[in-house]
Amino acid sequence: MQPSPNRSVMIVLAYLWLLALIPLLADTHDPEVQWHAKHGLVLAAAELALLFVYITLTSVVSLLTLGIGCVLSLFLIFGWVAVLALHVAAIVKGLHGQRLLVPGISAYADRF
């Protein structure tokens, strides 16, 4: 089977959070693009879950310690830089025909 002509664009879109729905729904003939789209959605869901837990934890600490939780919210910047680096690495590997496997998370891309 021949890869689709817009495969590179679809792989990049696969790792741009909600835009992963575009290659998932539009390019159904390329299994590699489909996997990257599913992987991008799984990563986005995991990131949203971690963000929710982090904000909840920071809020509780802030309420209990009268403001020290605000210092913890500064670490969110480093978290977003790490998430961005993860997405860039996944895009680069995807464009080179490889897969970036994140332990504990990537296995869920094969489940749906």
N, C-alpha and C positions, 0 to 999 in steps of 0.2 A: 504494500500500500504506500502510495506517495504522500509525503507530509503536505499539509495545506500551505498555500503560498503566503499566508499571513501568520504563520506559526510563531514567529518571533514576537509579533505584537500581542498575540494571544497569551504567550507565556509571561510577558511583562504585565499584562492586565490581570493575570491569575494571581499575582502577589500584591495587588493594590486593593486590599481589603474587599469591600463590597463589589468592586468592579470585576471580581473573579466570577461573578454570575454571567458575565458576557461570554467568556470562552466556554463556560460550562454548558450554557444553553445554545450557543451559536455553532460551535465547532464540534459536532458529535462524531465525526469520522476519524479523528486523530486521538488515539488512546493516550498518547503522551501529553497532549494539551489538556485532555480531560483529567489526567492524574494531577497535573500542576494546578488546575483550577480547583479541584477538590482539596488539594493540599493547602492552597491559599485560603480557602474558606475555613478549613480546620485550624490553621494558624490564626486567622482573624478571630475565630470563636474562642480559642485558648487565650489570646491576648485580651479580649474583652472580659473574660472570666477573671484573669489575673488582675486586670485594672479594677474591676469591681471589688475584689478581695482587698487589694491595696488601698483603695479609697475608703472602704469600710474600716479597715484596720487603722488607717491614719486618722480617721474621724473619731474613732473610739479612743485612741491614744491622746488625741488633742483634747477631747472632753475630760478625760481622766486626769491629765497633767496640766490642764489650763494653758495650752499653747505649744507644748513641745512637739506635738504632732505636726505643727506647721513646718518645723524643720525637716521632718520626715517627707513632707510633700516635695521638698527640693530634690529628693532622690528620684522622683518620677521623671525628671529630665534625663537622667542617666538610663532609666528604663526605656524611654522612647528612643534614645540613640541606639541602644542595643536591639530594639525591635526593628528599627530602620536598617541597621547593619545586617540583621538576619534576612530581611526581605531582599536587600541588595545581593547578598550572597546567594540566595535562592534563585533570583533572577539570572545572575551570571552563570550559575551552574545549569539552569534550565536552558539558557541560550546555547550552551556548549553540549547539550544532549545528555546531561547528567541530572541526578536528583539529589537535593539536599535533604537528608533524613535527620529529623529532629527526634532524639530519643523520647519515647513516651507520647509523642504527638503524631508523628508521621504515619503510624500504623492505622490511625483512624481514617486516613485518606482512602485506604483500600476497602473500607467497610461500607461505603455508600456509592 
